[in-house]
């Protein structure tokens, strides 16, 4: 039985008759502080606005790519991705932030994760695995493209959690030691699970916004280096989805 006609499922994500299809490739910007100004800029440049529940969606003038967001946290990100897939998306790249769990990462580093560990509550509804991965081919394409643009990236496993204010130093250290976790976010593992379930390509680019491995939390949200690096990452991603 396919996932599209399981009689036990109450609600299916669908494209309504009055909704237009969207391009196959695009970005999902999860952070509200990034999504609003970036989408406003795209709309001012001629991109078209589309409806996306509790979020925003715009499509390029040539109908070649889309940008959507915000969608913070695993449940909202999964909800947005499900609708984007129903509208026609097949290659989605998450653009977000992460906290550095590994000492080798610092604020401003750009991470293209190779695997995910679920600590959130959404992915179990899509897969029974706690260790999941993004699309290998799309992830490799992203790494090669960033390298070709002269932008250095890191890789590794990302742990996704629902409870930012309940992260524990001992737990993060254990995840780094025993599970190879290098960074933490709120959406990546859930979106990997949705993508696998719906059989689409998905990957992510995460910019390190803070360091959580030390004796005290080290935020970098207001640092010029962080702002410059997230701008650089976004510029490369815009080129990537437009090629």
C-alpha positions as CSV (number, residue, x, y, z in Angstrom):
1,X,0.0,0.0,0.0
2,X,1.4,3.4,-0.9
3,X,1.6,6.3,1.5
4,X,-0.8,8.2,-0.6
5,X,-3.8,5.9,-0.1
6,X,-3.4,4.5,3.4
7,X,-7.1,4.4,4.6
8,X,-6.0,4.9,8.2
9,X,-4.5,8.3,7.6
10,X,-6.9,11.2,8.4
11,X,-5.4,14.1,6.4
12,X,-3.2,13.9,3.2
13,X,-1.1,16.8,2.0
14,X,-2.6,17.9,-1.3
15,X,-2.4,20.6,-4.0
16,X,-5.8,22.2,-4.1
17,X,-7.4,22.9,-7.5
18,X,-6.9,26.7,-7.1
19,X,-3.2,26.3,-6.2
20,X,-0.4,26.5,-8.8
21,X,2.4,24.0,-8.9
22,X,5.8,25.2,-7.8
23,X,9.3,24.4,-9.2
24,X,11.0,21.2,-8.2
25,X,14.0,22.9,-6.5
26,X,14.1,25.5,-3.8
27,X,15.2,26.7,-0.3
28,X,13.4,26.4,3.0
29,X,14.6,29.2,5.4
30,X,13.5,28.2,8.8
31,X,14.5,31.3,10.8
32,X,12.0,34.1,10.8
33,X,14.7,36.8,11.1
34,X,16.2,35.5,7.8
35,X,13.0,34.5,5.9
36,X,11.2,37.8,6.0
37,X,13.9,40.1,4.7
38,X,15.1,37.6,2.1
39,X,11.6,36.9,0.7
40,X,10.7,40.6,0.8
41,X,13.8,41.3,-1.3
42,X,13.0,38.5,-3.8
43,X,9.4,39.8,-4.2
44,X,10.7,43.3,-4.8
45,X,12.9,41.9,-7.6
46,X,10.0,40.3,-9.4
47,X,9.4,36.9,-7.8
48,X,5.8,36.0,-7.3
49,X,4.1,35.3,-3.9
50,X,2.2,32.1,-3.2
51,X,0.2,31.1,-0.2
52,X,1.9,28.8,2.4
53,X,0.1,28.2,5.7
54,X,1.7,30.1,8.6
55,X,4.7,30.8,6.4
56,X,5.6,32.5,3.1
57,X,6.5,31.2,-0.4
58,X,7.8,32.9,-3.5
59,X,8.7,31.6,-6.9
60,X,11.3,33.0,-9.3
61,X,10.3,34.9,-12.4
62,X,11.3,32.0,-14.7
63,X,9.5,29.4,-12.5
64,X,12.8,27.7,-12.0
65,X,13.1,27.8,-8.2
66,X,11.3,28.8,-5.0
67,X,12.1,30.1,-1.5
68,X,9.9,29.4,1.5
69,X,9.9,30.1,5.2
70,X,9.9,30.6,8.1
71,X,9.3,27.2,9.6
72,X,11.0,27.0,13.0
73,X,11.0,23.7,14.9
74,X,10.4,20.2,13.7
75,X,6.6,20.1,13.5
76,X,6.3,23.4,11.6
77,X,9.2,22.6,9.3
78,X,7.7,19.2,8.5
79,X,4.3,20.8,7.9
80,X,5.8,23.3,5.5
81,X,7.8,20.6,3.7
82,X,4.8,18.4,3.3
83,X,2.9,21.2,1.5
84,X,5.9,22.1,-0.6
85,X,6.1,18.5,-1.8
86,X,2.4,18.4,-2.5
87,X,2.9,21.5,-4.7
88,X,5.7,19.9,-6.7
89,X,8.9,20.3,-4.8
90,X,11.4,17.5,-5.3
91,X,14.8,19.0,-4.3
92,X,14.7,21.0,-1.1
93,X,17.6,22.5,0.7
94,X,17.2,23.7,4.3
95,X,19.0,26.9,5.2
96,X,19.3,27.4,8.9
97,X,21.5,27.8,12.0
98,X,23.1,25.3,14.4
99,X,24.9,25.2,17.6
100,X,28.4,23.8,17.7
101,X,28.7,20.7,19.8
102,X,32.2,19.7,18.6
103,X,35.2,21.9,19.6
104,X,36.4,21.9,16.0
105,X,33.5,24.1,15.0
106,X,33.2,27.8,15.7
107,X,30.7,30.6,15.1
108,X,30.4,31.3,11.4
109,X,31.4,27.9,10.2
110,X,29.2,26.5,7.5
111,X,28.1,22.9,8.0
112,X,26.6,20.6,5.3
113,X,25.5,17.6,7.5
114,X,26.0,14.0,6.3
115,X,23.6,12.4,8.9
116,X,21.1,13.2,11.5
117,X,20.2,11.9,15.0
118,X,16.6,12.5,16.1
119,X,15.9,14.1,19.5
120,X,12.7,15.7,18.3
121,X,9.2,14.2,18.3
122,X,8.2,14.5,14.7
123,X,10.5,12.1,12.8
124,X,9.2,8.9,14.6
125,X,5.9,9.4,12.8
126,X,7.7,9.0,9.5
127,X,10.5,6.5,10.2
128,X,11.4,4.1,13.0
129,X,15.0,5.0,12.8
130,X,16.7,7.5,15.1
131,X,19.7,7.8,12.8
132,X,18.8,9.1,9.4
133,X,20.5,10.8,6.5
134,X,19.9,13.5,3.9
135,X,20.1,12.7,0.1
136,X,23.6,11.6,-0.6
137,X,23.7,12.9,-4.1
138,X,22.2,16.3,-3.3
139,X,24.6,16.7,-0.3
140,X,27.6,15.9,-2.5
141,X,26.4,18.4,-5.1
142,X,26.1,21.1,-2.4
143,X,29.6,20.4,-1.1
144,X,31.1,20.5,-4.6
145,X,29.3,23.7,-5.4
146,X,30.4,25.5,-2.3
147,X,33.9,24.3,-2.9
148,X,33.7,25.6,-6.4
149,X,32.6,29.0,-5.1
150,X,35.6,29.1,-2.8
151,X,33.6,28.6,0.4
152,X,34.9,26.2,3.0
153,X,32.4,23.9,4.7
154,X,32.4,21.3,7.4
155,X,30.4,18.1,7.7
156,X,29.2,15.7,10.4
157,X,26.1,14.5,12.2
158,X,23.5,16.9,13.5
159,X,21.2,16.2,16.5
160,X,17.8,17.9,16.4
161,X,15.9,18.7,19.5
162,X,12.6,20.3,20.5
163,X,13.8,21.8,23.8
164,X,16.5,24.5,23.4
165,X,16.3,25.4,27.1
166,X,16.7,21.8,28.2
167,X,20.0,21.0,26.5
168,X,22.5,19.5,29.0
169,X,26.3,19.7,28.8
170,X,26.7,16.1,29.9
171,X,24.2,14.9,27.2
172,X,25.8,17.0,24.4
173,X,29.3,15.8,25.4
174,X,28.1,12.2,25.3
175,X,26.4,12.7,21.9
176,X,29.6,14.1,20.6
177,X,31.8,11.3,22.0
178,X,29.6,8.2,21.3
179,X,27.4,9.2,18.4
180,X,29.6,11.6,16.5
181,X,27.3,14.6,16.8
182,X,29.1,17.8,15.8
183,X,26.1,20.3,15.9
184,X,22.6,20.7,17.2
185,X,19.5,22.3,15.6
186,X,15.7,21.9,15.7
187,X,14.6,20.8,12.2
188,X,17.2,18.8,10.3
189,X,16.4,15.2,11.4
190,X,12.6,15.7,11.0
191,X,13.1,17.0,7.5
192,X,15.4,14.1,6.6
193,X,12.6,11.7,7.8
194,X,9.9,13.5,5.8
195,X,12.1,13.5,2.7
196,X,12.8,9.8,3.0
197,X,9.1,9.0,3.5
198,X,8.0,11.1,0.6
199,X,11.0,10.0,-1.6
200,X,12.4,13.4,-2.5
201,X,15.9,14.8,-2.4
202,X,16.8,16.9,0.7
203,X,19.9,18.3,2.2
204,X,20.9,21.3,4.4
205,X,23.3,24.1,4.9
206,X,23.6,25.2,8.5
207,X,25.6,28.2,9.8
208,X,27.1,27.9,13.3
209,X,25.4,30.6,15.4
210,X,26.6,29.6,18.8
211,X,29.0,27.2,20.7
212,X,27.5,24.9,23.3
213,X,30.5,22.7,24.0
214,X,32.3,24.9,26.6
215,X,31.8,25.6,30.3
216,X,29.5,28.4,29.3
217,X,27.3,29.1,26.3
218,X,28.9,31.2,23.7
219,X,26.4,33.0,21.4
220,X,27.5,34.5,18.1
221,X,24.2,35.8,16.7
222,X,25.2,39.5,16.7
223,X,28.9,39.0,15.6
224,X,29.9,40.5,12.3
225,X,31.6,37.3,11.3
226,X,28.4,35.3,11.7
227,X,26.4,37.8,9.8
228,X,28.9,37.8,6.9
229,X,29.1,34.0,6.7
230,X,25.4,33.5,6.7
231,X,25.2,36.1,3.9
232,X,27.9,34.3,2.0
233,X,26.1,30.9,2.4
234,X,22.8,32.4,1.2
235,X,24.4,33.9,-1.9
236,X,25.9,30.5,-2.8
237,X,22.6,28.8,-2.2
238,X,20.8,31.2,-4.5
239,X,23.3,30.4,-7.2
240,X,22.9,26.7,-6.5
241,X,19.2,26.6,-7.0
242,X,19.4,28.8,-10.0
243,X,21.9,26.8,-12.0
